[in-house]
Amino acid sequence: MRGNDKPWHTARMPPLADTNELRAWLRLSLEPELGAARVRLLLSVFGMPQNIVSATTGSLARYLDPALAARLRQPPEPGLQAAIDDTLDWLRADDHHLLTLADPLYPRTLYALTDPPPVLYAHGRLHILERPMLAIVGARHATADGERNARAFARHLAQQGWCVVSGLASGIDGAAHAGALEAGEAGGGTLAVLGTGIDRVYPPSHHALAHRIASHGLLLSEFPLGAPGLRFHFPQRNRIVAALSQGVLVVEAAARSGSLITARLAGEMGREVFAIPGSIHSPLSRGCHALIRQGAKLVESGQDIVEELRQGALPGTRTMPAAQPATPDSAPKAASPASETPARPADATPPAATDPEAKALLERIGRDPVDLDTLRRDLDWPIDRLQHQLTLLEISGLIDRTADGRYRSGN
């Protein structure tokens, strides 16, 4: 801390985080080319992040490209150091928080992802994360009826204690956030997952809405401060929306839309998927009708959703032990300081030479960058199976992730 500056705010209590640990989390999350999958692997081997940044180059080189391992042993480059300092300054403001994989309030449902973000930036009321969540998504260019429906469903669900999750986009997302806020302080609130840095708002027309959410709900982002709304950020955001929620309601969607991706991700994670039917003549009904044909539950009122979800257990209080890091299959596990020759995890290198799935994926990727949705469509694999193989291949160096989030052969 400097002078009379406020302490850094993390999800822990008390709010003053250990300086070395906080800087290590930021260093790993912001280091170019490292990525969430490799961070998770390193945490499973070395324990907490300060153990990683203090490990020898030889130890790190067992799991990373030698050049990247050597860079981690050096002080952060000027640009990276500036980003760390800027984040620490941002954290001194009221209601600004950083949630790490080892924090008790890090959403446990995100551990199901193959690449849970090492850190999450949060602005607003952290207790929102303890509430049961339901996502409402849909078309950006929604009809007036669609926006009214989203608003009414969100208001009703929030009045029943559900936190409404969406992506702050135009159209259905914005209407859902607004409707949840109309339930007032007694309601379940709303959580907006951003496709930008936490200090940016996209679209700009939602500045006032974002301010209201930060005051009465929660803004959440995995992207560093200043990150713009790049196209590939939004599918990444959608996986967080799906993973956070017990169910996903699609209000309006075209036959090909990001909302359908969110719904598919939710279904593959075992979440409930709901859809509102519409006119057979409306292009924005086709996505919802396709979901219903595929098994999504047709709903006509918010109460339909409440009654459906009431049949299962509501995710009330959290069960994750306070301040206890989880296992490598979920979150990083505390470990003794890494030795010079730590044991390699059994899955650190994919059996690409013998595994038919790995071979098929490598052959499909090739040298030309390809995005996740294209791979999923071409291979017709469940998203968790695809992401698992991509993670293992990326860790082994057989594939690379480009700056825009696509994959290409590393050979």
N, C-alpha and C positions, 0 to 999 in steps of 0.2 A: 504494500500500500504506500501511497505517497501523501505525506502531509495529513490533512483531515479528510481525505477521500473516503467515501463510503466503502464498506466491505463488499467483496464479490458475493453475488447471490447464486447459489447452486441449490439443488433439490435437497441438500442435506441440512441438518440442524446440528450445531449452530451454523449461520450462513457463511462464516469466514472459512473458505476452503483452504486446504493445505496448498501452499503456493506451488511447490514442485509437482504435486499430482495434477493440479489444474492446468499448469502449463504443459505438462506431458500429454494430457488428454487433447488439448488444443493442437499441440504439435502433430500428434498422430492423425487427428481428424483433418488437418489442413495440409498435410504433406502431400505434394503432387505425386501421382502415380502409386500411392500406397493403397488407397481404397478401403472400403468397409470390410470386404472379405479378408484381406490380408491383415487388417487390424484385428479382426476377430481371431484369426489363427494365432497371431503373435500373443494376444492376451491369453489364449488357452495354453500357451507354452510358458510364457514368462511371468504371468500373473498381471499385476497392475501396471499401468502405462509407464510409470517412472522406472520400473525394472527394464522395460523395453529400451527406453532412450539411454539407459546406462549400461546396457549389455555390450559385449565386445562385438567388433565387426565380424569376427569368425562365427560367433553364435548366431548373429542375425543373418549371415550369408547362407545358413542352412535352410532358410525359409524365404529369402529375398534375393533378387538380383544383386550381385556384389556391389554394383555402383550405388544402388539404393541403400543397401546396408551401410556402406561407407558414409553416405550422406547423412543418415540418421545419427551417426556418431559425431557429426560436426555440429557446431552451433547453427541455429536456423539462419537461412539466407535472409538478407534485409527485408525483402518483400513479405516473407513468411513471418518474420519477427514483428513487422508492423501489423500484420493481421492478428497475431496473438495479442499484441498490446491494445489494438483497437477493440478486440473482444473483451478484454479485461476492463477497459474503460466502460464499454457498454453494460457490463454486468454490475457496475456500481449504481446504476439507476434503479429506482423502485420498480418492483414487479418485473424485472429482467432476470431470467434464470438460465442456467445451463444444467441439463440433465445428462448424466453420463450412463453408460451401460451398467455401472456398478452402483448407481444411486437407487434408493428405495422407491422413488416415485417414477423411475423410468418405466414406461408402459410395458408391462410384462408380456402382453400379447404380441409385441414386436419381436420378441425372441424367436417366434416361429419363422421369421424371415431368414433367408440364407445370408442376407447382408443387412442386419439391423444397424442403423446409423450409430457410430461410436458416441456421438453427442447429439443432443437436440436443443435448439434454442427456443426458449419459451418466453412469452410476454403476456402477463395477466395473472389469473388466479390458478395456482397449481392444484388446489383441491378439486378442481373440475375433473382431473384425471382419475379420481376415486369413484366417479359415477358410472353407471351403466351407459353405454354409448350405442347410438344407431346412426348410420350415415344416410344422408339424403343427397342424391346426385342427379344430374340431368343435363339437358341441353343448355348451351350458352345462349343461343338465340331462341329462347323459349317463347311459347305463346303466353298471352295474358292469363288464360285459364291455367296453364301449367304453373306459372308463378304463383297464382292464387292457391292452387292445390298444394304446392310445396310449402308455402307459408302456413296454411291451415294445418297440414299434417305436422309440421315442425312445432307449431304452437301447442297442439294437442299432446304430442309426445313429450315436449318439455314440461308441460303441466303435470304429466304423469311421472316426472322424475328422470326422464331420459336426457342425456346430453346429446345434442344433435351435432354430428360431425359432417363437415363438408370442406370444399376446397377454395372458397372465397372467389370463385369465378363468377362471371356475369350470368344472368338468367337464373336457373334453378338453384345453384349454390347460394347466391346472394339472398334469394327469397327464403331459403331454408334457414340461414343464419338470422335473418330479420324476424322470421316467425318465432324462432326459439327465444329470441330476446324479448318478444312481446309477452312471454310467460312470466317475466319479472324475476325478482330475486328468489322467489319461492320455487321457481322452475329448475329444470335440470341444466340449463345453460347451453352454451354452444362452443365448439372447438373448431377453429379454422386451421387446416393444414396447408401451408403455403408452398408454392413452387418457386419462390424467390427467397432471398435472405430475409431474416425476420425484420430488418429495418427498411424493407421495401414493400410496396403494395402493388399488386397486379390483379385486375386492371386498376389504373389510377383513379377511376371513378368510384372505387370502393374505399377511399381513404377514410371517409366518415364512418362507414360500417366497420372497418378494421379497428378504428379507435374505440367504437362502442364494444366490440368483442374483447379488446384488450382490457377495457374497464370492467366488464361484467362476465367475461368468459375467458378464453385462452387462445392465443395465436401460437402455432408450433411450426418449426421448420428444421429440416436437417441440413439446409444449405448455409454456408458461411455468410457473414455480414456482407452486404453489397452485392450478393449474387443476383443477376438479372433473371427474368423469366424466360429462360431458354426453352426451346421446344421439348427437349428430352427430359427436362425437369418435371414435367407434369405427369408422365407415366410413373416416375419415381414417387411423386407425391401421392398418386392414386393407390399405390401399394400400401402406403402408410394409412390412408383413409380406410382401406379395406381391413387391414390388420387390427386397427384400433377398435373396430365396431363389432357388436354382436350380430348385426344384420345390416343390409344395405337396401334402401328403397330407391328405385329408379322411377322418376316422375315422368320425364319425356326424354326420348333418345332416338336419334336417327339409326338407320340400319348399321352404320359403322360410326362408332363414337367412343370417346374415352370413358364415358359412363358405363358402356358395356364391358370394357376392360376391367373397370373397378368391380363390376358385378361378377365377372368370371373369377377374378382373383378372390373375391369374398367367398364364392361357392367352393372353390378349391381349397380354401382354408377352413371349410366347415361352417361358414357363417350362413345365416338365412338370407335369401334374396327375395325381395318383394318388388312388384311392378304395378303401376296404375295403368289400366287399359284406356284406350282412346279411340278416336274415329278411325275406321279402316281407310279413310281417304287422307289422313294426315301423315306426312313423312315422319313426323316426330313421334308417332305411335308405333312405328315399325320395330324399333329396338325393344320397346316394352313388350310388344306382342311376341317377338322372337324369344325373349326371356321366359315368358309365360309358357310358350310351347315347350321350352327346354326344362320346365319344372319350377320356375319361380312362382311364388304365391301371388295370385291376383288379389289386390286389396282395393277397397272403395272408401275406406275411412281410416283415420289414425287408430281407432279402437280395434280394427282388424289386426293391426300389427301388435298392439298391446296384448290382445288375447292370445295371439300366436306365440309371442315370446314369453308370456306368463306361464306357458306349459313347461318351459325349461327354467333352469336356475338363473336368476338375475345376478350379474356380476357385481355384487355390492362392494363390500370392503375388500381390500387387497390382501393377498395371502403371502406375498413375498416378504421374507424376514427383513426387518429394517437393517440397512447398512451391510447386508450380507451379499457379496457378489455371487452370482449364480454360476452354474457349471458351464464348461465349454459348449455344451449343446444348447445352452440358452444364453448365458452372459458370462463374462470373464470370471474365472475362479482365482482367488488369491493363491499365490504359489510362493515357494521359497525363492530367494534370489537365483536367477538362472545360472547354471554352471557353464563352463566353457563348452561342454558338449551335451546340451540337453537332448533328451530322447525325442525323436521325431514322432508326431502323432501318426497313427495308422493311416489316416486319410489325408496326410499332408500332400501326397503326390497321387494323382489319379492313375489308375491302371490303364492308361491310354493304349498301351500296346495290346491288351487283351480284352478290354471292356468294349463290347459292341456299341453301347450307347455313346461312350466317349468318341469312338471312331466315327460314328455317324454324325455326331455334332461337329467334330473337327473337319470332316469332309464338307459339311454344309457351310461352315463359316468361311473357309478359304482366306484369300488375301484381301478381298474387297470387304470393307466394313459393312456389317449387317446389324440391324436393331433387334431388340428382344421380341417385339411383336411379330416380326417377320419369321424369326426362328421358331417361335411358338406355332405360328400358322403352318409353316412348311413341315415341321416335324410332328405336329399334332400331339405334343407332350403336355402333361399338366405343368403349370407354371413352377410348382415347387421342385419337380424333377428336373426341369430345364435349368432353373437357377442353381440347383445343387451342382449339376455337372459344369455349368459355367464357372462357378466359384472354384471348384477343384482344378479345372483347366487353367484358370487365370492365376491361381496360386502357384501352379507348377511352371508357369511361364510358357505354356503351349499356346495360349491366346493372350491378346492384349485388349484393353479397353481404350477406345479413342476418347478424345476430349469431349465429344458430343454424346458419349454413353454407348456407342456401338462397339461391336466386337470384331476382331480380325485375327488371323493366324499369327502366332508369334514366331513361327519358323521362317 
